[in-house]
Amino acid sequence: MPRLDNVYVHHGAIFAGFVAVLVPALSAALVGILSYAELELLADQSAQMQRPVTRAERQLGGFALDLPLATQDLGAEIRRVAEAMLLDIKG
Protein backbone atom coordinates (compact mmCIF):
# COMPACT_ATOMS: atom_id res chain seq x y z
CA MET A 1 0.00 0.00 0.00
CA PRO A 2 1.49 3.37 -0.98
CA ARG A 3 2.29 5.87 1.69
CA LEU A 4 0.42 9.15 1.72
CA ASP A 5 3.25 11.45 2.74
CA ASN A 6 1.85 14.38 0.84
CA VAL A 7 -0.80 16.22 2.87
CA TYR A 8 -2.70 17.20 -0.29
CA VAL A 9 -2.94 13.59 -1.43
CA HIS A 10 -4.16 12.57 2.01
CA HIS A 11 -6.84 15.27 2.14
CA GLY A 12 -7.80 14.53 -1.46
CA ALA A 13 -8.34 10.89 -0.57
CA ILE A 14 -10.51 11.85 2.39
CA PHE A 15 -12.51 14.25 0.22
CA ALA A 16 -12.98 11.59 -2.49
CA GLY A 17 -14.25 9.15 0.13
CA PHE A 18 -16.65 11.76 1.48
CA VAL A 19 -17.98 12.48 -2.02
CA ALA A 20 -18.28 8.73 -2.70
CA VAL A 21 -20.58 8.45 0.32
CA LEU A 22 -22.45 11.72 -0.12
CA VAL A 23 -23.49 11.45 -3.78
CA PRO A 24 -25.42 8.14 -3.50
CA ALA A 25 -27.07 9.34 -0.29
CA LEU A 26 -28.25 12.55 -1.96
CA SER A 27 -29.48 10.57 -4.96
CA ALA A 28 -31.48 8.22 -2.75
CA ALA A 29 -32.97 11.14 -0.84
CA LEU A 30 -34.01 12.85 -4.08
CA VAL A 31 -35.69 9.68 -5.38
CA GLY A 32 -37.58 9.35 -2.10
CA ILE A 33 -38.76 12.96 -2.18
CA LEU A 34 -39.93 12.69 -5.80
CA SER A 35 -41.75 9.42 -5.09
CA TYR A 36 -43.53 11.00 -2.12
CA ALA A 37 -44.57 13.96 -4.28
CA GLU A 38 -46.37 11.59 -6.67
CA LEU A 39 -48.17 9.73 -3.89
CA GLU A 40 -51.33 11.89 -3.97
CA LEU A 41 -51.57 11.60 -7.75
CA LEU A 42 -51.28 7.82 -7.52
CA ALA A 43 -53.95 7.70 -4.82
CA ASP A 44 -56.35 9.68 -7.03
CA GLN A 45 -55.64 7.44 -10.02
CA SER A 46 -56.21 4.35 -7.91
CA ALA A 47 -59.54 5.69 -6.66
CA GLN A 48 -60.65 6.40 -10.23
CA MET A 49 -59.56 2.94 -11.37
CA GLN A 50 -61.47 1.29 -8.54
CA ARG A 51 -64.85 2.29 -10.04
CA PRO A 52 -64.57 0.35 -13.32
CA VAL A 53 -63.01 -2.63 -11.57
CA THR A 54 -65.81 -2.73 -8.97
CA ARG A 55 -68.42 -2.44 -11.73
CA ALA A 56 -66.77 -5.28 -13.65
CA GLU A 57 -66.67 -7.41 -10.51
CA ARG A 58 -70.43 -6.99 -10.07
CA GLN A 59 -71.07 -7.73 -13.76
CA LEU A 60 -68.83 -10.79 -13.81
CA GLY A 61 -70.52 -12.21 -10.73
CA GLY A 62 -73.90 -12.02 -12.45
CA PHE A 63 -73.02 -13.86 -15.65
CA ALA A 64 -74.87 -17.09 -16.31
CA LEU A 65 -72.07 -19.05 -17.95
CA ASP A 66 -74.39 -21.87 -19.00
CA LEU A 67 -76.19 -19.61 -21.51
CA PRO A 68 -75.16 -19.51 -25.17
CA LEU A 69 -72.62 -16.82 -26.04
CA ALA A 70 -71.88 -16.13 -22.35
CA THR A 71 -68.19 -16.02 -23.18
CA GLN A 72 -68.82 -13.06 -25.48
CA ASP A 73 -70.40 -11.13 -22.61
CA LEU A 74 -67.50 -12.14 -20.41
CA GLY A 75 -64.99 -11.01 -23.04
CA ALA A 76 -66.79 -7.69 -23.54
CA GLU A 77 -66.66 -6.90 -19.82
CA ILE A 78 -62.99 -7.83 -19.58
CA ARG A 79 -62.32 -5.63 -22.62
CA ARG A 80 -64.03 -2.66 -20.93
CA VAL A 81 -61.79 -3.08 -17.88
CA ALA A 82 -58.69 -3.39 -20.07
CA GLU A 83 -59.63 -0.22 -21.97
CA ALA A 84 -60.16 1.66 -18.72
CA MET A 85 -56.73 0.53 -17.54
CA LEU A 86 -55.11 1.64 -20.79
CA LEU A 87 -56.78 5.04 -20.53
CA ASP A 88 -55.49 5.31 -16.98
CA ILE A 89 -51.95 4.58 -18.13
CA LYS A 90 -52.15 7.14 -20.96
CA GLY A 91 -53.32 9.76 -18.50
N, C-alpha and C positions, 0 to 999 in steps of 0.2 A: 504494500500500500504506500503510495507516495506521501511524502511529508508536506504539510502545508505551512512552510516557513513564512511565506509571504502573507502579510495581514490582509491584503486585498483579496487574495485567492480564498483565504479562510472566510472572510465576510461575504464574498460572492457565493461561496458554497452554501452558507447559511441562508442567504437571501434566496437562492435557487430552491432550496428545500422548502422555505416558507411559501414561495410562489407555487411550488408543486402541490402543497397542501391547500392553499387558499383558493386557487382557481377551480378545482372540482367542487369544493364546498360552496362557492358562490354560484356555480352552475346548478347544483342541486337545489339550492335555495330559490333560484329564479324559476326553475321548473315547478317547484312546489307552489310558489306564489301564482304563477300563471294558471296552473291547474285549479287552484282554489278560486280564481277569478271566474272561471268557466262553470263553476259548480251550480250557480243559480240558473244559468242557461240550460244546462243539462237536466236540471230538475223540472224546468218548464217543458222541455221537449219530452221528457218521460211522462209527465202528466198528460200531455196532448196525445201521446202514443197509446196511453192506457185505454182511452175511449174506444178506438177501433178494435183493439184486442179484446176488450170486455164484450163488445157487441158481437164479435166473431165467436167468442166462447159461448155466448147465449145461443147464437144461431146454430153452431155446430152441435150443441147438446140437444137441439130439437129436431135434428134430421132423422127421418125414418129411413134407415139404410136398406130396408128390404123392398122399398119401392123402386120401380124402374127409373133409370136415369138419376138416381140419388147421388151417384159419384160426380155428375155434372154440377149439381147444386153444391156439393162439397168443394169441388175444384173452384167454382166461382167465388165462394166465400174466402177460400185460402188466397185466391188471386187478389181480392179486395184488400186483405191484410198485407199482402206483399207489396201492393201498390202504395198503400199508406206508409209502409216502412221506407220504401224508396223515396217518396216525397219528403219524408222526415230527414233522410240522409241528404237530399239535395238542398234542403233548407227552405 
